[in-house]
């Protein structure tokens, strides 16, 4: 098989990339013959997935790890397993076991929604990190709230003001989509009304406002068709007047101002929809623009409060109250929201200080600004202690050099006091330059430099990749902060994948099989090059026989992946 790749599951040092090209006799079939046809010798199997080519193997405090050498953001599903309870303690235990399996003990932040059990889970996980001795800043910035979830709560609050109009549109869309005959009648109505629109009607999920926005955005294009649809379907108005909604109320027929409300709310929610799409990405940095997005949203809502549209004004009033609940109090906001913006060379403290005053007022803004600067200096000092030890160890003179210096100094006469003083002075300056004094100025130099110009194709990771030699310790901080996801949408997509894998027609898969399928699919899809995943069934049978003899459990999973058949051997 060509281009075969294997994905390691454990987190030991053996699971890190190994670029050695030594052949492995165990990865090839023994030469022999079947009948008169000789077996072809299998080509060498790559030891790990190609994704490891982006990483360097590093050893810190005796533990092996991997660090991306190309400043490329990666997202991988490490575990997909059932839990016994949704209580915070049980979830923290499950996450801790996953981290131990992967040999990961450095966790910078955890992004979750606002469920109360998640807050308990973060607290328990912080205690666990304390026991491991890897809880940075005592876990003060460990809990990152999902921005997409907060946006959902804010918009849901605003939609309450035009709830009756949304219900009526939802009932009309549900009626049209309920049968093929009604859909055909609606298409005829659109043809008579000469409506040329490529969009189709979609029914929303009431708890997901973005689906409500898409439903209203599509429905407004068929306003004339809905107004005349009763001529093509005599039961249409009867359905609207009598059908009971999910909350037990009756929406009724459309009023004269319903479509005006729909058009205004679609225009109003467009900014929120685009922002949700933006913050839900997982292949680009989102933390550096988190604070900027919050400030822009605050300005937008305040502007809507002055609108002449009464419905829009009422919507903005309710939404800004919900906004202040989560982002109106500095104590409830994670400090990484500000620091990530400072580490964006387009912003630094110039933008953050101004944004804080606009968001919290001049007096409170200046107070929060001082707190953010103090927190960043403390965090930088923590990284300074961590990484300066490595640099000092690498730059410290060897024992032979020290012995040579002692031999040469002993050979000098007692009259060379002047040279000895100069040597002492030189060593003192060198110690200051390589110690905390010069390292602290690294942060000061970054903040004093001019901001980068704003342009659409600016890549903050590329900037830090180029400037990492100038800011070696600060770049390590930026590497961790900029990798923070501000939304949990990407991880929640795994449950959609799991729902397609484990459905009512295939419900007997074991948890390990489901985890194998979900994780393997996620990792294989992230490969930069196409992968040939067709394997020899005879080789897998031999592999299973070897694992059975060694007493290890195995699972052979068959997944149809066009145009290949993936037979993945996953070890547990």
C-alpha positions as CSV (number, residue, x, y, z in Angstrom):
1,X,0.0,0.0,0.0
2,X,1.2,3.5,-0.8
3,X,1.1,6.5,1.4
4,X,-0.3,4.6,4.4
5,X,-0.5,6.7,7.5
6,X,-1.1,5.7,11.1
7,X,-2.5,7.9,13.9
8,X,-1.0,7.4,17.4
9,X,-3.5,7.4,20.2
10,X,-1.3,7.7,23.3
11,X,0.6,10.7,24.5
12,X,3.9,9.2,25.3
13,X,7.2,10.3,23.8
14,X,7.0,7.4,21.3
15,X,3.9,9.0,19.8
16,X,5.7,12.1,18.8
17,X,6.8,12.5,15.2
18,X,9.7,10.3,14.2
19,X,11.3,11.3,10.9
20,X,13.8,8.4,10.8
21,X,13.7,6.5,7.6
22,X,14.8,3.2,9.0
23,X,12.9,0.3,7.6
24,X,10.7,-1.8,9.8
25,X,10.6,-5.5,9.1
26,X,7.4,-6.0,11.1
27,X,5.5,-3.6,8.7
28,X,6.0,-5.8,5.7
29,X,4.6,-9.2,4.8
30,X,6.8,-12.2,4.8
31,X,7.8,-13.3,1.3
32,X,6.1,-16.4,0.1
33,X,3.7,-17.7,-2.4
34,X,0.0,-18.4,-2.6
35,X,-0.4,-21.1,-5.2
36,X,1.8,-20.0,-8.0
37,X,1.5,-16.2,-7.3
38,X,4.3,-14.8,-5.1
39,X,3.3,-12.2,-2.6
40,X,4.3,-8.6,-3.2
41,X,6.4,-7.1,-0.4
42,X,4.5,-4.2,1.3
43,X,6.0,-0.8,1.1
44,X,7.1,0.8,4.3
45,X,4.2,2.3,6.4
46,X,4.7,5.8,7.7
47,X,4.8,5.6,11.5
48,X,2.5,8.6,12.1
49,X,0.0,10.9,10.4
50,X,1.5,13.6,8.2
51,X,0.1,16.2,10.6
52,X,3.1,15.5,12.8
53,X,5.3,17.0,10.1
54,X,4.2,20.5,11.4
55,X,5.6,19.8,14.9
56,X,8.9,19.6,16.7
57,X,9.6,17.2,19.5
58,X,10.4,19.0,22.7
59,X,11.2,18.0,26.2
60,X,10.2,20.2,29.1
61,X,10.7,19.1,32.8
62,X,11.4,15.6,31.7
63,X,8.1,15.4,29.8
64,X,7.8,15.0,26.0
65,X,5.6,17.3,24.0
66,X,5.1,18.7,20.5
67,X,5.4,22.3,19.4
68,X,4.2,23.6,16.0
69,X,7.2,25.0,14.1
70,X,5.2,26.8,11.4
71,X,2.9,28.8,13.6
72,X,-0.1,27.1,12.1
73,X,-3.3,26.7,14.1
74,X,-4.4,23.1,14.5
75,X,-7.7,21.6,15.8
76,X,-8.0,17.9,16.6
77,X,-10.5,15.7,18.4
78,X,-8.5,13.9,21.0
79,X,-11.3,11.9,22.7
80,X,-15.0,11.1,22.1
81,X,-16.3,9.0,25.0
82,X,-19.5,8.6,27.1
83,X,-19.7,10.0,30.6
84,X,-21.6,8.6,33.5
85,X,-23.1,11.9,34.5
86,X,-23.3,15.6,33.4
87,X,-22.3,16.7,36.8
88,X,-19.2,19.0,36.9
89,X,-17.2,16.5,39.0
90,X,-17.7,13.6,36.6
91,X,-16.9,15.8,33.6
92,X,-13.7,17.1,35.1
93,X,-12.6,13.5,35.9
94,X,-13.3,12.5,32.3
95,X,-11.3,15.4,30.9
96,X,-8.5,14.7,33.3
97,X,-8.3,11.0,32.2
98,X,-8.2,12.1,28.6
99,X,-5.3,14.5,29.3
100,X,-3.4,11.7,31.1
101,X,-4.0,9.4,28.2
102,X,-2.4,11.9,25.9
103,X,0.3,12.8,28.4
104,X,-0.9,16.5,28.4
105,X,-0.7,18.4,31.6
106,X,-0.4,22.0,30.4
107,X,-3.9,23.4,29.8
108,X,-4.0,27.2,29.2
109,X,-7.8,27.6,28.9
110,X,-11.0,25.7,28.5
111,X,-13.8,27.2,26.3
112,X,-17.4,26.1,27.4
113,X,-20.9,27.5,27.4
114,X,-22.7,29.0,30.4
115,X,-24.1,25.8,31.9
116,X,-23.7,25.7,35.6
117,X,-22.2,22.3,35.5
118,X,-19.4,23.6,33.3
119,X,-18.5,26.2,36.0
120,X,-18.2,23.3,38.5
121,X,-16.1,21.3,36.0
122,X,-13.7,24.2,35.5
123,X,-13.2,24.5,39.2
124,X,-12.5,20.8,39.7
125,X,-10.2,20.8,36.7
126,X,-8.3,23.7,38.1
127,X,-7.8,21.8,41.3
128,X,-6.5,18.9,39.3
129,X,-4.0,21.1,37.5
130,X,-2.9,22.5,40.8
131,X,-2.0,19.0,41.9
132,X,0.0,18.5,38.7
133,X,1.8,21.8,39.3
134,X,0.8,23.2,35.8
135,X,-2.0,25.6,36.6
136,X,-0.8,28.9,35.2
137,X,-1.7,31.9,37.2
138,X,-3.7,29.7,39.6
139,X,-6.3,29.1,36.9
140,X,-7.6,32.7,36.9
141,X,-8.0,32.6,33.1
142,X,-8.8,28.9,32.7
143,X,-12.6,29.5,32.1
144,X,-13.3,31.0,28.7
145,X,-17.0,31.6,28.0
146,X,-18.2,30.7,24.5
147,X,-18.9,33.9,22.6
148,X,-21.3,32.2,20.2
149,X,-23.4,31.0,23.1
150,X,-23.6,34.5,24.6
151,X,-24.6,35.9,21.2
152,X,-27.3,33.4,21.1
153,X,-28.7,34.5,24.5
154,X,-28.5,38.1,23.5
155,X,-30.3,37.7,20.2
156,X,-33.0,35.4,21.7
157,X,-33.7,38.2,24.2
158,X,-34.2,40.7,21.3
159,X,-36.4,38.3,19.3
160,X,-39.0,38.4,22.1
161,X,-40.1,41.8,21.0
162,X,-41.3,40.6,17.6
163,X,-42.1,37.0,18.7
164,X,-45.6,37.0,17.2
165,X,-44.4,38.0,13.7
166,X,-41.7,35.3,13.9
167,X,-44.3,32.7,14.9
168,X,-46.6,33.6,12.0
169,X,-43.8,33.3,9.5
170,X,-42.7,30.0,11.1
171,X,-46.2,28.6,10.8
172,X,-46.5,29.5,7.1
173,X,-43.2,27.9,6.3
174,X,-44.1,24.8,8.3
175,X,-47.4,24.5,6.4
176,X,-45.8,24.8,2.9
177,X,-43.0,22.3,3.7
178,X,-45.3,19.8,5.4
179,X,-46.2,17.9,2.1
180,X,-45.0,17.7,-1.5
181,X,-48.4,18.8,-2.8
182,X,-48.4,22.0,-0.8
183,X,-44.8,22.7,-2.0
184,X,-45.9,22.2,-5.6
185,X,-48.8,24.6,-5.1
186,X,-46.4,27.2,-3.6
187,X,-44.1,26.9,-6.6
188,X,-47.0,27.5,-8.9
189,X,-48.0,30.6,-6.8
190,X,-44.4,31.9,-7.1
191,X,-44.5,31.4,-10.9
192,X,-47.8,33.4,-11.1
193,X,-46.3,36.2,-9.0
194,X,-43.2,36.1,-11.1
195,X,-40.9,35.6,-8.1
196,X,-37.4,34.8,-9.4
197,X,-35.5,33.6,-6.3
198,X,-33.0,30.7,-6.0
199,X,-33.4,30.5,-2.3
200,X,-35.6,27.9,-0.7
201,X,-37.8,28.0,2.4
202,X,-36.2,26.6,5.5
203,X,-37.8,25.8,8.9
204,X,-35.9,27.1,11.9
205,X,-35.1,25.6,15.2
206,X,-36.5,28.0,17.8
207,X,-33.6,27.6,20.2
208,X,-31.1,28.5,17.5
209,X,-31.5,32.1,16.5
210,X,-29.2,31.8,13.4
211,X,-31.6,29.3,11.9
212,X,-34.4,31.7,12.6
213,X,-32.5,34.5,10.8
214,X,-32.0,32.2,7.8
215,X,-35.7,31.3,7.8
216,X,-36.8,35.0,7.9
217,X,-34.1,36.0,5.4
218,X,-35.4,33.5,2.9
219,X,-39.1,34.0,3.6
220,X,-39.1,37.8,3.0
221,X,-38.3,37.1,-0.7
222,X,-41.7,35.2,-1.0
223,X,-43.9,37.9,0.6
224,X,-46.2,38.2,-2.4
225,X,-46.5,34.4,-2.8
226,X,-47.5,34.0,0.9
227,X,-50.1,36.8,0.6
228,X,-51.7,35.0,-2.4
229,X,-51.2,31.4,-1.4
230,X,-54.7,31.1,-0.1
231,X,-55.9,31.2,-3.7
232,X,-53.9,28.0,-4.4
233,X,-54.6,26.2,-1.1
234,X,-58.0,26.8,0.6
235,X,-56.8,25.4,3.9
236,X,-53.9,27.8,4.3
237,X,-55.7,30.5,6.3
238,X,-57.6,27.9,8.4
239,X,-54.4,26.3,9.4
240,X,-52.9,29.7,10.5
241,X,-56.0,30.6,12.5
242,X,-56.4,27.3,14.3
243,X,-53.0,25.5,14.6
244,X,-51.4,25.6,18.0
245,X,-47.7,26.5,18.3
246,X,-45.1,24.9,20.4
247,X,-45.8,27.2,23.4
248,X,-49.5,26.5,23.3
249,X,-50.6,29.8,21.6
250,X,-52.2,30.4,18.2
251,X,-50.2,32.6,15.9
252,X,-53.0,33.6,13.6
253,X,-52.9,35.1,10.1
254,X,-50.4,37.7,9.0
255,X,-51.0,41.3,10.1
256,X,-50.2,44.4,8.0
257,X,-47.0,45.2,9.9
258,X,-45.6,41.6,10.1
259,X,-43.5,41.8,7.0
260,X,-42.2,45.2,7.9
261,X,-41.0,43.7,11.2
262,X,-39.4,40.8,9.4
263,X,-37.5,43.0,7.1
264,X,-36.2,45.3,9.9
265,X,-35.2,42.3,12.1
266,X,-33.4,40.6,9.2
267,X,-31.3,43.8,8.5
268,X,-30.7,44.1,12.3
269,X,-29.6,40.5,12.8
270,X,-27.3,40.4,9.8
271,X,-24.4,41.8,11.8
272,X,-24.9,39.2,14.5
273,X,-25.1,36.4,12.0
274,X,-21.9,37.4,10.3
275,X,-20.2,37.8,13.8
276,X,-21.3,34.3,14.8
277,X,-19.9,32.8,11.6
278,X,-16.6,34.7,12.2
279,X,-16.1,33.6,15.9
280,X,-17.1,30.0,15.1
281,X,-14.0,29.3,13.0
282,X,-11.4,26.8,14.1
283,X,-8.7,27.2,11.3
284,X,-7.8,30.8,12.0
285,X,-7.1,32.9,15.1
286,X,-10.3,34.3,16.8
287,X,-9.0,35.4,20.2
288,X,-7.1,38.4,18.9
289,X,-10.3,40.0,17.7
290,X,-12.5,38.9,20.6
291,X,-12.3,42.2,22.5
292,X,-12.6,44.3,19.3
293,X,-15.8,42.4,18.4
294,X,-17.3,43.0,21.9
295,X,-16.5,46.7,21.6
296,X,-18.0,47.0,18.1
297,X,-21.1,45.1,19.2
298,X,-21.5,47.5,22.2
299,X,-21.3,50.5,19.8
300,X,-23.8,48.9,17.4
301,X,-26.4,48.3,20.1
302,X,-26.1,51.8,21.5
303,X,-26.6,53.1,18.0
304,X,-29.8,51.1,17.6
305,X,-31.2,52.5,20.9
306,X,-31.5,55.9,19.0
307,X,-33.4,54.3,16.1
308,X,-36.7,55.7,15.1
309,X,-38.0,52.2,14.6
310,X,-39.8,51.4,17.8
311,X,-39.5,47.6,17.4
312,X,-35.8,47.9,16.7
313,X,-35.3,50.2,19.6
314,X,-37.1,47.8,22.0
315,X,-35.1,44.9,20.7
316,X,-31.8,46.7,21.3
317,X,-32.9,47.7,24.8
318,X,-33.5,44.1,25.8
319,X,-30.3,42.9,24.1
320,X,-28.1,45.5,25.7
321,X,-29.3,44.4,29.2
322,X,-28.3,40.8,28.4
323,X,-25.0,42.2,26.9
324,X,-24.2,43.9,30.2
325,X,-24.9,40.7,32.1
326,X,-21.9,39.0,30.5
327,X,-19.7,41.7,29.1
328,X,-20.7,44.8,31.1
329,X,-18.8,43.8,34.3
330,X,-15.0,43.4,34.1
331,X,-14.9,40.8,36.9
332,X,-17.0,38.4,34.8
333,X,-14.7,38.7,31.7
334,X,-11.6,36.6,31.2
335,X,-8.4,38.6,31.3
336,X,-7.2,36.8,28.1
337,X,-9.9,38.7,26.2
338,X,-7.8,41.9,26.7
339,X,-4.3,40.3,26.6
340,X,-5.1,38.6,23.3
341,X,-5.9,42.0,21.8
342,X,-2.7,43.5,23.2
343,X,-0.7,40.7,21.5
344,X,-2.2,41.7,18.2
345,X,0.4,44.1,16.8
346,X,-2.3,46.2,15.2
347,X,-3.9,46.9,18.6
348,X,-1.5,46.7,21.6
349,X,-2.5,48.8,24.6
350,X,-3.4,51.8,22.5
351,X,-6.6,50.2,21.2
352,X,-7.3,48.2,24.4
353,X,-7.1,51.2,26.7
354,X,-9.4,53.3,24.5
355,X,-11.8,50.3,24.1
356,X,-12.0,49.8,27.9
357,X,-13.0,53.4,28.4
358,X,-15.7,53.2,25.8
359,X,-17.0,49.9,27.2
360,X,-16.9,50.6,30.9
361,X,-16.7,54.4,31.1
362,X,-13.7,56.6,31.6
363,X,-13.1,56.0,35.3
364,X,-13.8,52.3,35.4
365,X,-12.0,51.9,32.1
366,X,-8.7,53.3,33.4
367,X,-9.0,51.1,36.5
368,X,-9.5,48.0,34.4
369,X,-6.6,49.1,32.1
370,X,-4.2,49.2,35.1
371,X,-5.4,45.8,36.2
372,X,-4.9,44.3,32.7
373,X,-1.3,45.8,32.5
374,X,-0.5,44.4,35.9
375,X,-1.9,41.0,35.0
376,X,0.0,40.9,31.8
377,X,3.3,41.8,33.5
378,X,2.7,39.0,36.1
379,X,1.9,36.5,33.3
380,X,5.0,37.5,31.4
381,X,7.1,37.1,34.5
382,X,5.7,33.6,34.9
383,X,6.7,32.8,31.3
384,X,10.1,34.5,31.9
385,X,10.8,32.1,34.8
386,X,9.7,29.1,32.8
387,X,11.7,29.8,29.6
388,X,14.7,31.7,31.0
389,X,15.8,28.6,32.8
390,X,16.0,26.8,29.4
391,X,17.8,29.6,27.7
392,X,20.3,29.9,30.7
393,X,20.9,26.2,30.6
394,X,21.6,26.3,26.9
395,X,23.8,29.4,27.1
396,X,25.6,28.4,30.3
397,X,29.3,27.6,29.9
398,X,30.4,24.0,30.1
399,X,32.4,22.6,33.0
400,X,35.5,22.4,30.8
401,X,35.2,26.1,30.0
402,X,34.9,27.0,33.6
403,X,37.9,24.8,34.4
404,X,39.9,26.6,31.7
405,X,38.9,29.9,33.1
406,X,39.9,28.9,36.6
407,X,43.2,27.6,35.3
408,X,43.9,30.7,33.4
409,X,42.9,32.9,36.4
410,X,45.2,30.9,38.7
411,X,48.1,31.4,36.3
412,X,47.6,35.2,36.4
413,X,49.6,37.2,38.8
414,X,48.2,39.1,41.8
415,X,49.0,42.4,40.1
416,X,46.2,42.0,37.5
417,X,43.6,43.4,39.8
418,X,42.4,45.9,37.1
419,X,41.7,43.1,34.7
420,X,39.9,41.2,37.4
421,X,37.7,44.1,38.1
422,X,36.9,44.6,34.4
423,X,36.1,40.9,34.2
424,X,33.8,41.2,37.2
425,X,32.1,44.2,35.7
426,X,31.7,42.5,32.3
427,X,30.2,39.4,34.0
428,X,27.7,41.6,35.9
429,X,26.6,43.4,32.7
430,X,26.3,40.0,31.0
431,X,24.2,38.7,33.8
432,X,21.9,41.7,33.6
433,X,21.5,41.3,29.9
434,X,20.7,37.6,30.1
435,X,18.6,37.9,33.3
436,X,15.3,39.4,34.1
437,X,16.2,43.0,33.4
438,X,16.7,42.6,29.7
439,X,13.9,40.1,29.4
440,X,11.4,42.5,31.0
441,X,12.3,45.1,28.4
442,X,11.2,42.6,25.8
443,X,7.6,43.3,26.7
444,X,8.3,47.0,27.0
445,X,10.0,47.1,23.5
446,X,7.0,45.3,22.0
447,X,4.5,47.8,23.5
448,X,6.6,50.9,22.6
449,X,6.9,50.0,18.9
450,X,4.4,51.5,16.5
451,X,1.3,49.5,15.7
452,X,1.1,47.6,12.5
453,X,-1.2,49.1,9.8
454,X,-4.7,47.6,9.5
455,X,-5.3,45.6,6.3
456,X,-7.6,42.7,5.3
457,X,-5.0,40.1,4.7
458,X,-3.0,40.7,7.9
459,X,-2.0,37.4,9.5
460,X,-1.2,37.7,13.2
461,X,0.5,34.3,13.3
462,X,2.7,35.1,10.4
463,X,3.8,38.3,12.1
464,X,4.7,36.5,15.3
465,X,6.5,33.8,13.3
466,X,8.7,36.5,11.7
467,X,9.3,38.4,14.9
468,X,9.7,35.5,17.3
469,X,13.6,35.8,17.2
470,X,13.2,39.4,18.5
471,X,10.7,38.5,21.2
472,X,11.6,34.9,22.1
473,X,9.7,34.8,25.5
474,X,6.8,37.0,24.5
475,X,6.3,34.9,21.4
476,X,5.8,31.8,23.6
477,X,3.1,33.7,25.5
478,X,1.5,34.8,22.2
479,X,1.6,31.2,20.9
480,X,-0.6,30.1,23.9
481,X,-2.9,33.1,24.0
482,X,-3.6,33.3,20.3
483,X,-4.5,29.6,20.2
484,X,-7.5,30.1,22.5
485,X,-10.8,29.3,20.8
486,X,-13.5,31.8,21.8
487,X,-16.3,29.5,20.7
488,X,-17.1,25.9,21.4
489,X,-19.0,25.5,18.1
490,X,-16.1,23.6,16.5
491,X,-16.1,21.0,19.3
492,X,-19.9,20.7,19.4
493,X,-19.7,19.7,15.7
494,X,-18.2,16.5,16.9
495,X,-21.6,15.5,18.3
496,X,-23.2,16.1,14.9
497,X,-20.6,13.7,13.5
498,X,-21.3,11.2,16.3
499,X,-25.0,11.4,15.5
500,X,-24.4,10.4,11.9
501,X,-22.1,7.5,13.0
502,X,-24.3,6.2,15.8
503,X,-27.9,6.3,14.7
504,X,-30.9,4.0,15.2
505,X,-29.9,1.8,12.4
506,X,-26.3,1.4,13.8
507,X,-26.7,1.6,17.5
508,X,-24.7,-1.4,18.7
509,X,-21.2,0.1,18.2
510,X,-19.1,0.1,21.3
511,X,-17.9,3.4,22.7
512,X,-14.3,2.6,21.6
513,X,-15.5,2.0,18.0
514,X,-17.4,5.3,18.0
515,X,-14.4,7.1,19.3
516,X,-12.2,5.4,16.7
517,X,-14.5,6.5,13.9
518,X,-15.0,10.1,15.1
519,X,-11.3,10.8,15.9
520,X,-10.0,9.1,12.8
521,X,-12.3,11.0,10.5
522,X,-11.3,14.3,12.1
523,X,-7.6,13.6,11.8
524,X,-7.7,12.2,8.3
525,X,-9.7,15.2,7.0
526,X,-7.1,17.6,8.3
527,X,-4.3,15.9,6.2
528,X,-2.7,18.5,3.8
529,X,-2.3,15.8,1.1
530,X,-4.6,13.1,-0.1
531,X,-4.1,9.8,1.7
532,X,-4.4,6.4,0.2
533,X,-6.2,4.4,3.0
534,X,-6.7,1.1,1.2
535,X,-5.0,-1.7,3.2
536,X,-4.6,-5.4,2.7
537,X,-7.1,-7.5,4.6
538,X,-4.5,-10.2,5.0
539,X,-2.2,-7.7,6.7
540,X,-4.9,-6.6,9.1
541,X,-5.7,-10.3,9.9
542,X,-2.0,-10.8,10.7
543,X,-2.0,-7.6,12.8
544,X,-5.0,-8.9,14.8
545,X,-3.3,-12.2,15.3
546,X,-0.2,-10.5,16.6
547,X,-2.3,-8.4,19.0
548,X,-4.3,-11.5,20.2
549,X,-1.0,-13.3,21.0
550,X,0.2,-10.3,22.9
551,X,-3.0,-10.1,24.9
552,X,-4.1,-6.6,23.6
553,X,-7.6,-5.8,22.6
554,X,-8.2,-4.6,19.1
555,X,-10.9,-3.2,17.0
556,X,-11.1,-3.4,13.2
557,X,-13.4,-0.7,11.9
558,X,-14.6,-0.6,8.3
559,X,-15.7,2.7,7.0
560,X,-16.7,3.4,3.4
561,X,-14.7,6.4,2.2
562,X,-15.0,7.1,-1.5
563,X,-13.2,6.1,-3.5
564,X,-11.4,3.9,-1.0
565,X,-12.4,1.4,1.7
566,X,-10.8,2.5,5.0
567,X,-9.9,-0.4,7.2
568,X,-8.5,1.3,10.3
569,X,-6.8,-0.7,13.0
570,X,-7.2,1.2,16.2
571,X,-5.4,-0.1,19.3
572,X,-6.7,0.3,22.9
